[in-house]
Amino acid sequence: MPNTNPESLMKEFTPYVAKEGEEYMNENQLAHFKSILLNWKQGLMEEVDRTVHHLKEEAVNYADPNDRASQEEEFSLELRARDRERKLVKKISQTIERINEDDYGFCDECGIEIGIRRLEARPTATLCIDCKTLAEIKEKQIGG
């Protein structure tokens, strides 16, 4: 079965090494993150192609109901994973657009720098760690 972990589809990259006094989200940093996002998106698209191929090749009409149910469950899991990845591809595309509009790397809530290491860990992040933590606390309080 194909790999269903979106983060593992992010290709290896070399962590960005900022130079002394370098301006945050300068041209080099933006290019670094755009490259990470484009590679990640490419990996997800390749996974979609593999899934389509797998579903076509493995589709067998089993006579045994248990075998048929097992195959349907496997296909269902794959399709759910691809649906999550489809949503992630959309989010990656939106993030690339933010880079193109020079609106990347700053928290949507408070406006401070999200940080290079956080963005390398989660390139689609739109909140700094403090605002993200507060949002999760509020969500737990509301959601129970």
C-alpha positions as a printed NumPy array, in Angstrom:
array([[  0.   ,   0.   ,   0.   ],
       [  1.376,   3.473,  -0.829],
       [  2.746,   5.778,   1.839],
       [ -0.065,   7.825,   3.396],
       [  1.931,  10.114,   5.687],
       [  1.926,  13.602,   4.075],
       [  5.001,  14.794,   5.973],
       [  7.034,  11.866,   4.689],
       [  6.221,  13.036,   1.162],
       [  8.222,  16.204,   1.777],
       [ 11.508,  15.548,   0.044],
       [ 14.713,  15.993,   2.003],
       [ 16.009,  19.538,   2.097],
       [ 19.004,  21.314,   3.533],
       [ 18.001,  23.497,   6.501],
       [ 18.378,  27.179,   5.791],
       [ 21.396,  28.81 ,   7.413],
       [ 20.752,  32.496,   7.997],
       [ 23.673,  34.875,   7.664],
       [ 24.526,  37.354,  10.422],
       [ 22.157,  40.333,  10.219],
       [ 20.156,  38.813,   7.374],
       [ 16.673,  40.257,   6.899],
       [ 13.844,  37.858,   7.729],
       [ 11.973,  36.476,   4.713],
       [ 14.392,  37.904,   2.203],
       [ 14.576,  36.644,  -1.38 ],
       [ 16.805,  33.651,  -0.502],
       [ 14.555,  32.513,   2.346],
       [ 11.429,  32.857,   0.23 ],
       [ 13.085,  30.83 ,  -2.544],
       [ 14.059,  28.177,   0.041],
       [ 10.48 ,  27.782,   1.254],
       [  9.001,  27.913,  -2.233],
       [ 11.335,  25.057,  -3.206],
       [ 10.267,  23.016,  -0.152],
       [  6.581,  23.6  ,  -0.941],
       [  6.919,  22.809,  -4.652],
       [  8.786,  19.576,  -3.889],
       [  6.182,  18.608,  -1.289],
       [  3.359,  19.31 ,  -3.73 ],
       [  5.124,  17.266,  -6.419],
       [  5.476,  14.342,  -3.999],
       [  1.771,  14.491,  -3.184],
       [  0.83 ,  14.596,  -6.862],
       [  3.033,  11.573,  -7.556],
       [  1.282,   9.75 ,  -4.717],
       [ -2.091,  10.494,  -6.327],
       [ -0.841,   9.026,  -9.598],
       [  0.401,   5.899,  -7.789],
       [ -2.979,   5.503,  -6.076],
       [ -4.89 ,   5.77 ,  -9.352],
       [ -2.571,   3.176, -10.886],
       [ -2.902,   0.928,  -7.823],
       [ -6.7  ,   1.109,  -7.82 ],
       [ -6.845,   0.272, -11.532],
       [ -4.355,  -2.568, -11.329],
       [ -5.58 ,  -4.144,  -8.101],
       [ -9.32 ,  -3.941,  -8.745],
       [-10.45 ,  -7.554,  -8.751],
       [-13.985,  -8.803,  -8.371],
       [-13.415, -11.398,  -5.668],
       [-15.999, -14.156,  -5.348],
       [-15.448, -14.418,  -1.613],
       [-17.334, -11.625,   0.227],
       [-14.601, -11.379,   2.866],
       [-11.89 , -10.83 ,   0.251],
       [-14.078,  -8.272,  -1.508],
       [-14.752,  -6.452,   1.789],
       [-11.042,  -6.389,   2.617],
       [-10.225,  -4.908,  -0.781],
       [-12.982,  -2.313,  -0.476],
       [-11.72 ,  -1.304,   2.963],
       [ -8.163,  -0.954,   1.627],
       [ -9.379,   1.186,  -1.276],
       [-11.498,   3.262,   1.092],
       [ -8.5  ,   3.98 ,   3.311],
       [ -6.405,   4.97 ,   0.302],
       [ -9.103,   7.273,  -1.016],
       [ -9.519,   8.96 ,   2.381],
       [ -5.77 ,   9.514,   2.554],
       [ -5.768,  10.986,  -0.953],
       [ -8.657,  13.279,   0.007],
       [ -6.64 ,  14.619,   2.953],
       [ -3.685,  15.085,   0.633],
       [ -5.897,  16.87 ,  -1.928],
       [ -6.784,  19.37 ,   0.788],
       [ -3.1  ,  19.663,   1.677],
       [ -2.192,  20.339,  -1.983],
       [ -4.721,  23.192,  -1.941],
       [ -3.158,  24.574,   1.245],
       [  0.328,  24.281,  -0.273],
       [ -0.863,  26.159,  -3.376],
       [ -2.321,  28.902,  -1.166],
       [  0.977,  29.114,   0.714],
       [  2.956,  29.4  ,  -2.532],
       [  0.598,  32.216,  -3.51 ],
       [  1.398,  33.946,  -0.194],
       [  5.095,  33.694,  -1.042],
       [  4.435,  35.173,  -4.487],
       [  2.513,  38.031,  -2.856],
       [  5.333,  38.598,  -0.321],
       [  2.948,  37.759,   2.536],
       [  4.69 ,  34.692,   3.967],
       [  6.374,  33.923,   7.251],
       [  4.468,  36.253,   9.547],
       [  1.74 ,  35.285,  12.004],
       [ -1.809,  35.974,  10.808],
       [ -2.878,  36.802,  14.382],
       [ -0.14 ,  38.97 ,  15.862],
       [  2.093,  39.77 ,  12.89 ],
       [  5.392,  38.595,  14.367],
       [  7.85 ,  36.32 ,  12.591],
       [  6.784,  32.673,  12.595],
       [ 10.417,  31.594,  12.43 ],
       [ 12.492,  29.68 ,   9.935],
       [ 12.703,  26.421,  11.922],
       [  8.946,  26.327,  12.545],
       [  8.293,  26.968,   8.867],
       [ 10.713,  24.225,   7.874],
       [  8.831,  21.843,  10.171],
       [  5.408,  23.053,   8.964],
       [  5.845,  25.12 ,   5.753],
       [  2.12 ,  25.933,   5.591],
       [  2.03 ,  27.423,   9.105],
       [  0.188,  30.738,   9.355],
       [  0.474,  31.236,  13.114],
       [  3.483,  31.702,  15.383],
       [  3.917,  29.047,  18.047],
       [  2.371,  31.229,  20.765],
       [ -0.786,  32.029,  18.778],
       [ -1.082,  28.409,  17.647],
       [ -0.829,  27.235,  21.261],
       [ -3.512,  29.722,  22.339],
       [ -5.768,  28.641,  19.462],
       [ -5.4  ,  24.986,  20.498],
       [ -6.196,  25.833,  24.143],
       [ -9.315,  27.747,  23.062],
       [-10.35 ,  24.862,  20.808],
       [-10.043,  22.396,  23.686],
       [-12.075,  24.666,  25.964],
       [-14.841,  25.064,  23.413],
       [-14.741,  21.492,  22.141],
       [-14.541,  19.95 ,  25.579]])
